Amino acid sequence: MMKKVQRFGGAMMAPVLLFAFTGIVVGLSSVFTNTEVMGKIAEEGTVWYNFWYVISEGGWTVFRQMPILFAIGLPISLATKTNARACMETFALYTTFNYFVAAILKVFNGIDAAEQIANKVTGYSAIGGVPTLDTNLFGGILIAALVVYLHNKYFDKKLPEFLGVFQGSVFVYIIGFVVMIPCAFLTVLIWPKFQMGISALQGFMKASGIFGVWIYTFLERALIPTGLHHFVYTPFVFGPAAVPGGIQTYWVQHISQFAQSTRPLKEMFPQGGFALHGNSKIFGSVGIALAMYSTAKPENKRKVAGLLLPVLLTAIVSGITEPLEFTFLFIAPVLFGLHAVLAATMSTLMYILGVVGNFGGGFLDFMFLNWIPMFKNHSGTVITQIVIGLIFTCIYFVLFRFLILKMDLKTPGREDEDEEMKLYTKADYRAKHGEGGAQGAAG
């Protein structure tokens, strides 16, 4: 069972390999289109801005298509034969599933998903160009796992000679096509209930003060694997759950007012407690990376550093933490649970001591939208935030290191010699853990 879990975790790593580079592209693009950094050359409409806007859009590709990438990535390691065919079948059936969901919504519920997306209704998304329910990574992974099962079971099924054209991938798709229909009906029936539950939690968190901030931040981290974290932060940061227009817009509109006033920031903008989740992206990520590096075997430290440094920079600069979090999420989920608890506790402690603002992104947002403009009249708040953050960096490091060693967790660089997990540097990982079929994907 553990080997199967490790293979599943290895499969999840395939899309993560793309995150580090594209995260850096997005981060650099955000720097080069920031007028606070680049001056008038970065104003919207200039040649410089337009160039970096194009580059940024390309960088966002991987993050906007994560459900599809994770769905296609799963068969790479888990299919026991003809992995390339399994990837094709998964893409086709996952897309079919989403079309079924969209059609069922329209026919039975009278809901046009495309119109919902155009009206920016939370809970709907265009996945691979198909307007449908936003099941995010959760839906992609479940459908992919089901397709891999069908592929491994039926790909080699021999049919009568006159039906030979329907063997292999076609037969898997035919069976999967039928299976996707009840899957789509169940999704339309069940998934909105999860979404409603998240919506109810939002109202509860808003009315719960300090405890609400803790729950908000905890769920924003803990729900990342399911994609439901969007339902937690989007209505607060970009929607009217906390303030009209969303925290991000409201903060930018009032930033001069807040900066010039000597009143406590928390007194002027208490809703800013629901945008402190970015602190874990900076302070927590450093502690996590250091713990993984320090617990790696001596002979693997250089490789681990090469793996962690790009994803750490991505998390700090751009606030995109998936590359780092997915490094240990599927291999050691207990660490991810600890991460969510520590992130929530750090944000709550900051909020108690008066820290508020727009801290949902990375270091650039921290510097140019918070620390620099606020430092003159609110230097105490800025220093408090940094001190608490650095303390939690140490807490992250100590607790992660303790658990990794105590539980002998196979984080990068700690794999057994006979089951070496060469996640990011060796193409033969899938051949070693994916048996015969994975060997075809190793190249």
Secondary structure, DSSP 8 states (H G I E B T S, - for coil): -HHHHHHHHHHHHHHHHHHHHHHHHHHHHHHHT-HHHHGGGGSTTSHHHHHHHHHHHHHTHHHHTHHHHHHHHHHHHH-SS-HHHHHHHHHHHHHHHHHHHHHHHHHHS---HHHHHHTT-TTEEEETTEEEE--HHHHHHHHHHHHHHHHHHHTT----GGGGGGSTHHHHHHHHHHHHHHHHHHHHHHHHHHHHHHHHHHHHHHTSHHHHHHHHHHHHHHTGGGTTHHHHHHHHHTSTTSSTT-HHHHHHHHHHHHHH--S-HHHH-GGGGGG-TTHIIIIIHHHHHHHHHHHS-GGGHHHHHHHHHHHHHHHHHH---HHHHHHHHTT-HHHHHHHHHHHHHHHHHHHHTT--S--SS-HHHHIIIIIHHHHHHHHHHHHHHHHHHHHHHHHHHHHHHHHHHHTT---TT---GGG---TTT-TTHHHHHSHHHHHTT--
